């Protein structure tokens, strides 16, 4: 399985601390074991290296932030530069085509889509490796990780679960992004989960989605047409 680490952003969420060249994932806000401050991108990269998953990981970033990414995570990382910021749907498609055409991955290869600003324990990243089996057991094509809410947060995305929800696995009824406080309260009372933004799917599944959107299915062609693509999130697209 390939880990696709989404490291883009426009730097508006924590402005003026974050900017277009230093999005929030690069801000050193978290204390590590040695007492030094580190960023969320450094934290998740260190976790992946400890699990020996770094060789199976690649970043998707933009040209304005690629130098800072290398400064914080090392010059030997694999990263793909977006020609311009286009939200997560285009970024994920770009990474999938890179894996297929440049790294010669088979279409049956699984991808784990992980935002670098998600703050998780190493056990979370290990659990992601088990998701493909869960997806296939439930005859689904895409897996999504939800988090049990601990408070009402209208700034987050939510996963509304289908009535067949089980103890650990459920089908998804709908995704709701940044609802009002009233809607978020209702969703939590109904048992909805926070959307972590972590997905798993096979390359071929994403290619089928891209074909429905009439998107190019070859990496170089996709790059050359990148400017013309709609700027939509993957959550919205699915």
LUMNU-962337 format. One line per field, with one value per residue (C-alpha): residue in three letters; x, y, z. Coordinates in steps of 0.5 Angstrom, whole numbers. Example, Ala and Ser with C-alpha at 12.3 -4.5 7.8 and 13.67 -1.06 7.14 Angstrom:
2
lumtor = [ALA, SER];
X = [25, 27];
Y = [-9, -2];
Z = [16, 14];
//
This chain:
238
lumtor = [UNK, UNK, UNK, UNK, UNK, UNK, UNK, UNK, UNK, UNK, UNK, UNK, UNK, UNK, UNK, UNK, UNK, UNK, UNK, UNK, UNK, UNK, UNK, UNK, UNK, UNK, UNK, UNK, UNK, UNK, UNK, UNK, UNK, UNK, UNK, UNK, UNK, UNK, UNK, UNK, UNK, UNK, UNK, UNK, UNK, UNK, UNK, UNK, UNK, UNK, UNK, UNK, UNK, UNK, UNK, UNK, UNK, UNK, UNK, UNK, UNK, UNK, UNK, UNK, UNK, UNK, UNK, UNK, UNK, UNK, UNK, UNK, UNK, UNK, UNK, UNK, UNK, UNK, UNK, UNK, UNK, UNK, UNK, UNK, UNK, UNK, UNK, UNK, UNK, UNK, UNK, UNK, UNK, UNK, UNK, UNK, UNK, UNK, UNK, UNK, UNK, UNK, UNK, UNK, UNK, UNK, UNK, UNK, UNK, UNK, UNK, UNK, UNK, UNK, UNK, UNK, UNK, UNK, UNK, UNK, UNK, UNK, UNK, UNK, UNK, UNK, UNK, UNK, UNK, UNK, UNK, UNK, UNK, UNK, UNK, UNK, UNK, UNK, UNK, UNK, UNK, UNK, UNK, UNK, UNK, UNK, UNK, UNK, UNK, UNK, UNK, UNK, UNK, UNK, UNK, UNK, UNK, UNK, UNK, UNK, UNK, UNK, UNK, UNK, UNK, UNK, UNK, UNK, UNK, UNK, UNK, UNK, UNK, UNK, UNK, UNK, UNK, UNK, UNK, UNK, UNK, UNK, UNK, UNK, UNK, UNK, UNK, UNK, UNK, UNK, UNK, UNK, UNK, UNK, UNK, UNK, UNK, UNK, UNK, UNK, UNK, UNK, UNK, UNK, UNK, UNK, UNK, UNK, UNK, UNK, UNK, UNK, UNK, UNK, UNK, UNK, UNK, UNK, UNK, UNK, UNK, UNK, UNK, UNK, UNK, UNK, UNK, UNK, UNK, UNK, UNK, UNK, UNK, UNK, UNK, UNK, UNK, UNK];
X = [0, 2, 1, -1, 1, -3, 1, -2, -6, -7, -5, -11, -13, -8, -7, -2, 2, 1, 1, 1, 9, 8, 1, -1, 2, 9, 8, 12, 7, 8, 13, 17, 20, 26, 22, 23, 18, 16, 11, 5, 9, 15, 11, 7, 13, 17, 12, 12, 19, 19, 14, 18, 13, 17, 19, 12, 10, 10, 8, 3, 5, 5, 12, 11, 12, 16, 23, 20, 18, 25, 28, 23, 23, 29, 32, 31, 23, 19, 14, 10, 9, 2, 2, -2, -7, -13, -16, -16, -19, -14, -8, -10, -12, -5, -1, -5, -3, 4, 4, 1, 6, 12, 13, 10, 5, -1, -8, -9, -5, -8, -7, -8, -10, -7, -7, -1, -4, -8, -5, -5, -2, 3, -3, -7, -3, -2, -9, -10, -6, -12, -17, -16, -19, -25, -27, -26, -30, -36, -36, -34, -29, -27, -25, -26, -23, -28, -27, -31, -33, -31, -35, -39, -34, -38, -31, -30, -33, -38, -39, -47, -47, -52, -57, -53, -47, -44, -39, -33, -35, -41, -43, -43, -50, -47, -41, -43, -37, -37, -44, -48, -47, -54, -53, -47, -50, -56, -51, -47, -53, -55, -48, -44, -37, -32, -29, -21, -20, -16, -18, -16, -18, -15, -12, -17, -22, -20, -19, -26, -28, -24, -26, -33, -31, -28, -21, -14, -12, -4, 0, 3, -3, -6, -1, -1, -9, -9, -10, -17, -19, -25, -22, -26, -25, -25, -30, -35, -33, -35];
Y = [0, 7, 13, 19, 25, 31, 37, 43, 49, 56, 58, 62, 58, 60, 67, 71, 65, 61, 64, 61, 59, 56, 53, 51, 44, 47, 51, 48, 48, 41, 39, 32, 27, 31, 38, 41, 44, 40, 41, 36, 35, 33, 29, 25, 23, 21, 16, 13, 13, 9, 4, 3, 6, 12, 8, 7, 14, 20, 28, 32, 39, 46, 49, 55, 50, 44, 47, 48, 41, 38, 43, 40, 32, 31, 32, 25, 25, 23, 29, 31, 38, 41, 46, 50, 49, 45, 42, 35, 32, 34, 33, 25, 24, 27, 22, 16, 17, 19, 12, 8, 12, 14, 9, 3, 1, -4, -2, -6, -3, 0, 8, 11, 18, 22, 29, 31, 36, 30, 29, 21, 16, 11, 6, 10, 9, 2, 1, 4, -2, -6, -2, -5, -12, -9, -5, -12, -16, -11, -11, -3, 0, 6, 6, 12, 13, 16, 19, 19, 27, 29, 36, 40, 42, 46, 47, 40, 35, 29, 22, 21, 13, 8, 5, -2, 1, -4, -4, -2, -2, 2, 4, 11, 15, 22, 27, 33, 39, 44, 44, 50, 49, 46, 41, 39, 38, 34, 29, 28, 26, 21, 18, 21, 21, 27, 26, 25, 26, 19, 14, 8, 6, 2, 6, 3, 5, 12, 11, 9, 16, 20, 17, 19, 26, 26, 27, 25, 18, 19, 23, 28, 29, 30, 35, 39, 40, 41, 49, 47, 43, 45, 46, 41, 37, 29, 29, 33, 29, 22];
Z = [0, -2, 3, 0, 4, 3, 5, 1, 3, 2, 9, 11, 17, 22, 19, 20, 23, 17, 10, 3, 3, 10, 12, 19, 18, 18, 24, 30, 35, 38, 44, 42, 47, 47, 49, 42, 38, 32, 26, 25, 18, 22, 27, 22, 18, 24, 26, 19, 19, 26, 23, 16, 12, 9, 3, 1, 2, -2, -1, -5, -4, -8, -11, -6, 0, -3, 0, 7, 6, 5, 10, 15, 13, 9, 2, 0, 1, -5, -7, -13, -14, -16, -22, -18, -12, -14, -7, -5, -11, -16, -12, -10, -18, -19, -14, -16, -24, -21, -18, -24, -29, -26, -20, -25, -19, -21, -22, -16, -11, -5, -3, 3, 3, 9, 11, 14, 19, 22, 29, 31, 35, 31, 32, 28, 22, 23, 23, 17, 14, 16, 12, 5, 8, 12, 5, 1, 7, 6, -1, -2, -6, -1, 6, 11, 18, 23, 29, 35, 37, 44, 43, 38, 32, 26, 23, 22, 17, 19, 17, 17, 18, 15, 19, 18, 23, 27, 32, 28, 21, 18, 11, 10, 8, 7, 8, 11, 11, 16, 18, 23, 30, 30, 25, 28, 35, 31, 28, 34, 37, 31, 32, 27, 27, 25, 18, 19, 12, 11, 6, 3, -4, -10, -16, -21, -16, -17, -25, -25, -22, -26, -32, -30, -29, -36, -33, -37, -34, -36, -31, -36, -40, -33, -31, -37, -36, -29, -29, -32, -27, -22, -15, -11, -5, -5, 0, -5, -11, -8];
//
